[in-house]
Amino acid sequence: MRIHATKRAGRALPAIAALAIALAPAMASAADSCPIPIDDVKAAIEAFSSKAGSEDSGAKGEFKSVMGTDYSNFYWDHFTSVNGSGNDTTKFVTKGYNLAKFAGALPEGQVQKSMPPSVSISMGNAMELAEAAADDANTKLDLAELRCDQNTEDAALSAALDQLDGGTVDKFRQAKRTACKLVHFAADLQDKKAQLDKIRTEGYPLFHLKAKNKVKFGDKERTIQIRADLRLYPEYPGSAEDQRFLFGDIKGLELSYNSYFKWSDDNWEPLNLYQYLISESDEKDEVCYPKINLSSSVKVATCVQVKNISSSSITLKVRGKYWYNSDSGAVSLGEQTIPAPFGYLQDVSNMKDKKMADLQAKLAKRLSSVMGQYGGMLEKAQDWKASCGG
């Protein structure tokens, strides 16, 4: 029986060998038909990840050189505070304001009572704005294949991601997030440039008020009046200096007081003087500008006291002061608290500066570089799928 068993085992060996021999050509054939290994796609993803990270770092360095370190850090951090740290790029937004109906003088007697309408730039809108920014910088940018506004990837890339390890997939997701964040930064600058055009020369109005008062000058009573049109101008009319280039310091903003004075029965007299004030210190005392001759015997001045200013409002008091011979009197527009997005208006005003146009052009080129690497990765994934049937 042992001899019989030995004979049965001996007969089985050729069958196993035959099966191995039959399978070997098929396995070799499969390997030969896949000239692009999945590791090549992995390497391309790692190259895209590296490029996105380096361009993000380079962009931040350029922002710091223009905006300063503190404001640039705030800019990067603010994006995360608004959008979170997740990788769903379709939900990315940038917050802003629509200044279309907030330009020029207010009707006489009115104070700005509300903030302009807030807007959220969606991912889809951001892609369009970023491409427009690139066009302005003579850089061709087609962001459609990046799919920032979609949750699905290119079919070949998706097939490759299904076969790659979790760490590589995470690298891709994070790199795409970084690229889409830079798209939003380019869009934000482009949108602020468009908002600038809405208020560039007509200014952002804060109030347009008039007041009168009867005052005794010696033994004579006279009616004195003041009218003031207060606006924030990115570019001041006439020979006045434009708004300064500032980031994150709203106390450096300059406001324009175009004042008109009326003495007794005389006609209104415009000073045609654009006067600026938001102190860079915490000084809250009233400031009176130099006296102007209204007539040979009457002098006037605009006096302003800024009691408080924040990124979203200002509280101030404006008076017109009169001197008649050796006596003086005043008429006040009262204390006014006015809501306005001063931090945002400052950013919008800065877009008039060539440094911001240069920064925008550099960002467009960095995005173009990222897209070049992304395109190479996508091509590698598509070649792999076509050759290997992934």
C-alpha positions as CSV (number, residue, x, y, z in Angstrom):
1,M,0.0,0.0,0.0
2,R,2.9,2.3,0.7
3,I,4.2,1.6,-2.8
4,H,0.7,2.3,-4.2
5,A,0.6,5.6,-2.3
6,T,4.0,6.6,-3.6
7,K,2.9,6.0,-7.1
8,R,-0.2,8.2,-6.7
9,A,2.0,11.1,-5.4
10,G,4.4,10.7,-8.2
11,R,1.6,11.0,-10.7
12,A,0.3,14.3,-9.1
13,L,3.6,16.2,-9.5
14,P,3.5,16.6,-13.2
15,A,0.0,18.0,-13.0
16,I,1.1,20.8,-10.6
17,A,4.1,21.6,-12.7
18,A,1.9,21.7,-15.8
19,L,-0.4,24.3,-14.1
20,A,2.6,26.5,-13.1
21,I,3.9,26.3,-16.6
22,A,0.5,27.2,-18.0
23,L,0.2,30.2,-15.7
24,A,3.7,31.6,-16.2
25,P,3.2,32.9,-19.8
26,A,-0.1,34.7,-18.8
27,M,1.6,36.5,-15.9
28,A,4.6,37.5,-18.0
29,S,2.2,38.7,-20.6
30,A,0.3,41.0,-18.1
31,A,3.6,42.4,-16.9
32,D,4.8,43.0,-20.4
33,S,1.5,44.8,-21.3
34,C,1.9,47.4,-18.5
35,P,5.0,49.4,-19.3
36,I,4.0,52.2,-16.9
37,P,4.0,51.0,-13.3
38,I,1.6,52.6,-10.8
39,D,4.7,53.8,-8.9
40,D,5.3,56.3,-11.8
41,V,1.9,57.8,-11.1
42,K,2.7,57.9,-7.4
43,A,6.0,59.8,-8.2
44,A,4.0,62.3,-10.3
45,I,1.6,62.9,-7.5
46,E,4.5,63.5,-5.1
47,A,6.0,66.0,-7.6
48,F,2.7,67.8,-7.8
49,S,2.5,67.9,-4.0
50,S,6.0,69.3,-3.8
51,K,5.3,72.0,-6.4
52,A,2.1,73.1,-4.8
53,G,3.9,73.4,-1.4
54,S,6.8,75.3,-2.8
55,E,4.6,77.7,-4.8
56,D,2.5,78.3,-1.7
57,S,5.6,79.1,0.3
58,G,6.9,81.4,-2.5
59,A,3.6,83.2,-2.8
60,K,3.5,83.8,0.9
61,G,7.1,85.3,0.8
62,E,6.0,87.7,-1.9
63,F,2.9,88.7,0.0
64,K,5.1,89.4,3.0
65,S,7.4,91.6,1.0
66,V,4.4,93.7,-0.1
67,M,1.9,93.5,2.8
68,G,4.3,92.8,5.7
69,T,4.7,89.7,7.8
70,D,1.8,90.2,10.2
71,Y,-0.8,91.0,7.6
72,S,0.3,88.1,5.3
73,N,0.1,85.7,8.2
74,F,-3.3,87.0,8.9
75,Y,-4.3,86.6,5.3
76,W,-3.3,82.9,5.2
77,D,-4.8,82.2,8.6
78,H,-8.0,83.9,7.7
79,F,-8.6,81.6,4.8
80,T,-8.4,78.6,7.1
81,S,-10.6,80.3,9.7
82,V,-13.3,80.8,7.0
83,N,-13.0,77.5,5.2
84,G,-11.6,75.1,7.8
85,S,-8.8,72.6,7.3
86,G,-10.8,70.1,5.3
87,N,-10.0,69.1,1.7
88,D,-13.5,69.6,0.1
89,T,-12.4,72.5,-2.2
90,T,-15.9,72.8,-3.6
91,K,-17.0,74.6,-0.4
92,F,-14.1,77.2,-0.4
93,V,-15.3,80.8,-0.3
94,T,-13.8,84.2,0.0
95,K,-15.7,87.0,1.8
96,G,-16.0,90.5,0.4
97,Y,-18.4,93.4,-0.2
98,N,-20.2,94.8,-3.2
99,L,-19.5,98.5,-3.4
100,A,-21.4,99.1,-6.6
101,K,-24.1,101.4,-5.0
102,F,-21.8,102.9,-2.4
103,A,-19.9,105.6,-4.4
104,G,-20.1,109.3,-4.7
105,A,-21.7,111.9,-2.4
106,L,-24.8,111.0,-0.3
107,P,-27.8,113.2,-0.6
108,E,-27.6,116.2,1.7
109,G,-28.7,115.4,5.2
110,Q,-27.9,111.7,5.1
111,V,-25.5,109.6,7.1
112,Q,-24.3,106.1,6.0
113,K,-26.4,103.8,8.1
114,S,-25.5,100.4,6.8
115,M,-22.6,98.3,5.6
116,P,-22.5,97.5,1.9
117,P,-23.9,94.1,0.9
118,S,-21.6,91.2,1.8
119,V,-20.7,88.7,-0.9
120,S,-19.2,85.2,-1.0
121,I,-17.0,84.3,-3.9
122,S,-17.7,80.7,-4.6
123,M,-15.0,78.2,-5.9
124,G,-16.5,78.4,-9.4
125,N,-16.4,82.2,-9.4
126,A,-13.0,82.1,-8.0
127,M,-11.7,80.1,-10.9
128,E,-13.1,82.6,-13.4
129,L,-11.7,85.6,-11.5
130,A,-8.2,83.9,-11.2
131,E,-8.2,83.2,-15.0
132,A,-9.1,86.9,-15.6
133,A,-6.3,87.9,-13.3
134,A,-3.9,85.8,-15.3
135,D,-5.1,87.3,-18.5
136,D,-4.4,90.8,-17.1
137,A,-0.9,89.5,-16.3
138,N,-0.5,88.1,-19.8
139,T,-0.4,84.5,-18.4
140,K,-2.5,81.8,-19.9
141,L,-4.3,79.8,-17.2
142,D,-6.9,77.1,-17.7
143,L,-8.1,75.9,-14.3
144,A,-10.8,73.6,-15.4
145,E,-8.8,70.3,-15.2
146,L,-7.8,71.1,-11.6
147,R,-11.5,70.6,-10.7
148,C,-11.5,72.8,-7.6
149,D,-15.3,73.1,-8.0
150,Q,-15.9,69.4,-8.3
151,N,-15.7,66.4,-6.0
152,T,-14.7,63.9,-8.7
153,E,-11.3,63.6,-10.4
154,D,-10.3,62.7,-13.9
155,A,-11.2,59.0,-14.5
156,A,-7.6,57.9,-15.0
157,L,-6.4,59.8,-11.9
158,S,-9.3,58.5,-9.9
159,A,-8.5,54.9,-10.9
160,A,-4.9,55.4,-9.9
161,L,-5.8,56.9,-6.5
162,D,-8.0,53.8,-5.9
163,Q,-4.9,51.6,-6.2
164,L,-2.4,53.8,-4.3
165,D,-1.7,53.9,-0.6
166,G,-3.6,56.2,1.8
167,G,-0.5,58.4,2.4
168,T,-0.2,59.2,-1.3
169,V,-3.9,59.9,-1.6
170,D,-3.7,62.3,1.3
171,K,-0.7,64.1,-0.3
172,F,-2.8,64.6,-3.5
173,R,-5.8,65.9,-1.6
174,Q,-3.6,68.4,0.4
175,A,-1.8,69.5,-2.7
176,K,-5.1,70.2,-4.5
177,R,-6.3,72.1,-1.5
178,T,-3.2,74.3,-1.6
179,A,-3.6,74.9,-5.3
180,C,-7.3,75.8,-4.9
181,K,-6.4,78.1,-2.0
182,L,-4.0,80.0,-4.3
183,V,-6.8,80.2,-6.9
184,H,-8.9,82.0,-4.2
185,F,-6.1,84.4,-3.4
186,A,-5.8,85.4,-7.0
187,A,-9.6,85.8,-7.2
188,D,-9.7,87.9,-4.1
189,L,-7.1,90.4,-5.5
190,Q,-9.0,90.5,-8.8
191,D,-12.3,91.1,-7.2
192,K,-10.9,93.9,-5.0
193,K,-9.4,95.5,-8.1
194,A,-13.0,95.5,-9.6
195,Q,-14.4,97.0,-6.4
196,L,-11.7,99.7,-6.6
197,D,-12.9,100.8,-10.0
198,K,-16.4,101.4,-8.4
199,I,-15.1,103.9,-5.8
200,R,-11.7,104.9,-7.3
201,T,-12.5,108.6,-8.0
202,E,-15.9,109.2,-6.5
203,G,-15.0,107.8,-3.1
204,Y,-16.9,105.8,-0.5
205,P,-19.4,108.2,1.3
206,L,-19.8,108.4,5.1
207,F,-22.0,111.4,5.6
208,H,-23.3,114.6,3.9
209,L,-24.6,116.8,6.7
210,K,-25.5,120.5,7.2
211,A,-26.1,122.4,10.4
212,K,-26.6,126.1,11.5
213,N,-26.4,128.0,14.7
214,K,-27.0,131.6,15.8
215,V,-24.0,133.0,17.6
216,K,-23.3,136.4,19.2
217,F,-20.2,138.0,17.9
218,G,-19.8,141.0,20.2
219,D,-23.1,142.8,20.1
220,K,-24.2,141.3,16.8
221,E,-26.0,138.0,16.3
222,R,-25.1,136.1,13.2
223,T,-26.3,132.8,11.7
224,I,-23.4,130.5,10.9
225,Q,-23.7,127.3,8.9
226,I,-21.5,124.3,7.9
227,R,-22.0,121.6,5.3
228,A,-19.6,118.7,5.1
229,D,-19.3,115.8,2.6
230,L,-17.2,113.1,4.2
231,R,-15.8,110.3,2.0
232,L,-12.9,107.9,1.8
233,Y,-11.1,108.3,-1.5
234,P,-8.6,105.8,-2.9
235,E,-7.5,108.4,-5.3
236,Y,-8.1,112.0,-4.2
237,P,-9.3,114.6,-6.7
238,G,-7.1,117.5,-7.8
239,S,-3.6,117.8,-6.5
240,A,-4.1,116.0,-3.2
241,E,-2.1,112.9,-2.4
242,D,-3.8,109.6,-2.9
243,Q,-4.7,107.2,-0.1
244,R,-1.5,105.8,1.5
245,F,-0.4,102.2,0.9
246,L,-1.2,100.4,4.3
247,F,-2.1,97.0,5.5
248,G,-3.7,96.2,8.8
249,D,-3.4,99.7,10.3
250,I,-6.8,101.4,9.9
251,K,-5.5,104.3,11.9
252,G,-3.4,105.3,8.9
253,L,-6.5,105.8,6.7
254,E,-7.2,109.3,5.4
255,L,-10.7,110.7,5.1
256,S,-11.7,113.7,3.0
257,Y,-13.8,116.5,4.5
258,N,-15.0,118.7,1.7
259,S,-16.5,121.6,3.8
260,Y,-18.8,124.5,2.9
261,F,-19.4,127.5,5.1
262,K,-22.2,130.1,5.1
263,W,-21.9,133.4,7.0
264,S,-25.2,135.2,7.8
265,D,-26.9,136.0,4.5
266,D,-23.9,135.5,2.3
267,N,-23.7,132.7,-0.2
268,W,-22.3,129.3,0.6
269,E,-18.5,129.2,0.1
270,P,-16.8,125.9,-0.6
271,L,-13.3,125.5,0.8
272,N,-12.4,123.0,-2.0
273,L,-9.9,121.6,0.5
274,Y,-9.5,117.9,1.0
275,Q,-8.4,117.4,4.6
276,Y,-7.2,114.1,6.0
277,L,-7.5,112.6,9.4
278,I,-7.3,109.4,11.2
279,S,-4.5,109.6,13.6
280,E,-1.9,106.9,13.8
281,S,-1.7,107.4,17.5
282,D,-4.5,107.1,20.1
283,E,-4.9,110.9,20.3
284,K,-8.6,111.7,20.6
285,D,-8.5,115.4,21.0
286,E,-10.2,117.7,18.5
287,V,-8.0,118.8,15.6
288,C,-8.8,122.1,13.8
289,Y,-7.3,122.6,10.4
290,P,-5.7,126.0,9.5
291,K,-8.0,129.0,9.3
292,I,-9.3,130.0,5.8
293,N,-10.4,133.5,5.0
294,L,-14.1,133.5,4.2
295,S,-14.0,137.3,3.8
296,S,-11.8,140.2,5.0
297,S,-13.3,139.9,8.5
298,V,-14.4,136.3,8.7
299,K,-12.2,133.2,9.1
300,V,-13.3,129.6,9.3
301,A,-11.9,126.2,10.0
302,T,-13.1,122.6,10.0
303,C,-12.6,120.9,13.4
304,V,-12.7,117.1,13.7
305,Q,-12.6,114.7,16.7
306,V,-12.3,111.0,16.0
307,K,-13.5,109.3,19.2
308,N,-13.2,105.7,18.0
309,I,-12.4,103.7,14.9
310,S,-12.4,100.0,14.2
311,S,-12.4,97.8,11.1
312,S,-16.2,98.2,10.9
313,S,-17.2,101.7,12.2
314,I,-16.0,105.2,13.1
315,T,-17.4,107.6,15.7
316,L,-16.5,111.2,15.1
317,K,-17.6,114.8,15.7
318,V,-17.3,117.6,13.1
319,R,-17.6,121.3,13.8
320,G,-17.3,124.5,11.8
321,K,-15.5,127.2,13.7
322,Y,-15.9,130.9,12.8
323,W,-13.8,133.9,13.8
324,Y,-15.2,137.4,13.4
325,N,-12.9,140.1,14.4
326,S,-11.8,139.1,17.9
327,D,-14.7,136.8,18.7
328,S,-15.4,133.2,17.8
329,G,-18.3,130.8,17.5
330,A,-19.0,127.3,16.3
331,V,-21.6,125.1,14.7
332,S,-21.6,121.4,15.1
333,L,-22.8,118.5,12.9
334,G,-23.0,116.4,16.1
335,E,-21.4,113.2,17.0
336,Q,-21.9,110.5,14.4
337,T,-21.2,106.7,14.5
338,I,-20.9,105.4,11.0
339,P,-20.7,101.7,10.0
340,A,-18.2,101.0,7.2
341,P,-15.8,98.1,6.3
342,F,-12.7,100.2,6.8
343,G,-10.3,97.2,6.8
344,Y,-11.8,96.0,3.5
345,L,-11.8,99.5,2.0
346,Q,-8.2,99.8,2.9
347,D,-7.4,96.6,1.0
348,V,-9.5,97.8,-2.0
349,S,-7.7,101.2,-2.0
350,N,-4.3,99.4,-2.0
351,M,-5.1,97.7,-5.4
352,K,-4.4,101.0,-7.1
353,D,-0.7,100.6,-6.4
354,K,1.6,99.0,-8.9
355,K,3.0,96.8,-6.2
356,M,-0.3,95.0,-6.0
357,A,-0.5,94.6,-9.8
358,D,3.0,93.1,-9.7
359,L,2.0,90.8,-6.8
360,Q,-1.0,89.6,-8.7
361,A,1.1,88.9,-11.8
362,K,3.6,86.8,-9.7
363,L,0.7,84.8,-8.2
364,A,-0.7,84.1,-11.7
365,K,2.7,82.7,-12.8
366,R,2.9,80.5,-9.7
367,L,-0.5,79.1,-10.4
368,S,0.6,78.5,-14.0
369,S,3.6,76.6,-12.6
370,V,1.4,74.5,-10.4
371,M,-0.9,73.7,-13.3
372,G,2.0,72.6,-15.4
373,Q,3.0,70.0,-12.8
374,Y,-0.7,69.0,-12.3
375,G,-1.0,68.5,-16.1
376,G,2.1,66.3,-16.1
377,M,0.7,64.2,-13.3
378,L,-2.6,63.8,-15.1
379,E,-0.9,62.8,-18.3
380,K,1.0,60.1,-16.4
381,A,-2.2,58.8,-14.9
382,Q,-3.9,58.7,-18.3
383,D,-0.9,56.9,-19.9
384,W,-0.9,54.4,-17.1
385,K,-4.6,53.7,-17.4
386,A,-4.4,53.4,-21.2
387,S,-1.5,50.9,-21.0
388,C,-2.5,48.9,-17.9
389,G,-6.3,49.1,-18.0
390,G,-6.4,50.4,-14.4
